[in-house]
Amino acid sequence: MIPMNRKTNDPVPCNELALKIKLDFPLLSREMAGKKLVYLDSTATTQKPQVVLDAELKYYQETNANVHRGLYTLAEDATTQYEQARMKVAEFIGAQYEEVIFTSGTTSSINMAARLLEPLVKEGDEIVITIMEHHSNFLPWQQLAKRKKCVLKIIPITKEYGLDMAAAQKIITSKTKIVACTYVSNVLGTINAVGEVIEMAKRVGAYTLIDGAQAVPHMMLEVKKLGCDFLAFSGHKMCGPTGIGVLYGKRELLEKLEPVVFGGEMVKEATLHTLSWNELPWKFEAGTPNIAGAIALGTAVAYIQEIFTLQMQEHLGDLTKYALAEMQTLPGLQIIGPRGEEMEKGEKIERIGVISFTMDCAHPHDIAEILNSHGVCIRAGHHCAMPLHTTLAIPATARVSFYVYNTKEDVDALMRGLRRVVEVFA
Ligand SMILES: Cc1ncc(COP(=O)(O)O)c(C=O)c1O
């Protein structure tokens, strides 16, 4: 969790730390539009440190061979490195080694979980999600509900952009079979009380999936403390490569579930008409995996473990607070998410540095374009959360998001760009 309530006159006192970390990321030294690039779209994907780039290249240059197959040294080395990466990821989220399934990312993890749970739901059962879900944690459940004639129920948000826990209490009932909820909203930045949601689900015997795409990179979470059945996340949002992600599943449940993808690797014995599957976790990893990606994700995890100190968490909190305060000085700018005053509630922190906003004078696409001409990269659109935008009656928002390499100077560059937006359009 990010402590936001330190008393200091400097709005971003740990800035030096981020300035140093920025040097680890080669892309961040490039120019854009004749200006130093300012990358404020880490919610979409983070930049990659040199160590991660090196790890991927080193695998292809020195070890490239398929895993779990060859008996020669190269193949054994590839298998060892791949499985060591799994070990690092398991340790990072406090899971057992067998509970970490490599996938191509959060989207494929959640789709797989929905397919795995499909035989366990029947007509009339209820599946509960929230209105703030990314399409990746909305559509797989919507489609499962359609296939199995289940009822899809949706937990709303409050006017403060938090999850409506009172509504959740009423929506999760004995009919509920699955509860799928994001830990952190990729639009609002809100950190949900997923522990409470999981408790509600457990009380009625429902399976739980947490979308950790935005949480795992920002919080040192432990799955055993959380108590969820599944956790999904992506490597590319935490300094790792694209095309690699994780589906964590509770061992007892994974042992019970049958695979949904068939092919090489997942099978122990195949005959003309039958098959018996491999042990966990390989029973859910059919085909050649993204070996280089997994190895580089292991490196990314080690990198984050080293730099994501308490001081770094304070820095990201300070940066968010600073940006929120500065942005709200602009006329006609609305923050779509917790605004800042909610962030000072003692220990209880409710948001991360994902700030969506609108401006009365300009469309989000125009805002992004002006900022681009200042070398500042932000996202504009519905951020793959159309049901949320429809509920808020906002067609699109602009969004800035921070990660470990962002500095006070980045926020200042953002503000110069936003002031220009006001000059051009107001
Ligand atoms: C909360 C959330 N869930 C799921 C996803 C999908 O992740 P991926 O595209 O890596 O599968 C994202 C991506 O932005 C996200 O922010």
The ligand as an ORCA input file, in Angstrom:
! r2SCAN-3c Opt
* xyz 0 1
  C      -7.294     -4.203    -15.023
  C      -6.862     -4.856    -16.307
  N      -7.257     -6.102    -16.581
  C      -6.871     -6.735    -17.690
  C      -6.077     -6.132    -18.623
  C      -5.666     -6.877    -19.849
  O      -4.297     -7.148    -19.838
  P      -3.577     -7.805    -21.096
  O      -3.939     -6.957    -22.278
  O      -2.131     -7.755    -20.764
  O      -4.094     -9.192    -21.226
  C      -5.654     -4.820    -18.408
  C      -4.850     -4.091    -19.398
  O      -4.778     -2.888    -19.417
  C      -6.042     -4.172    -17.205
  O      -5.653     -2.917    -16.928
*
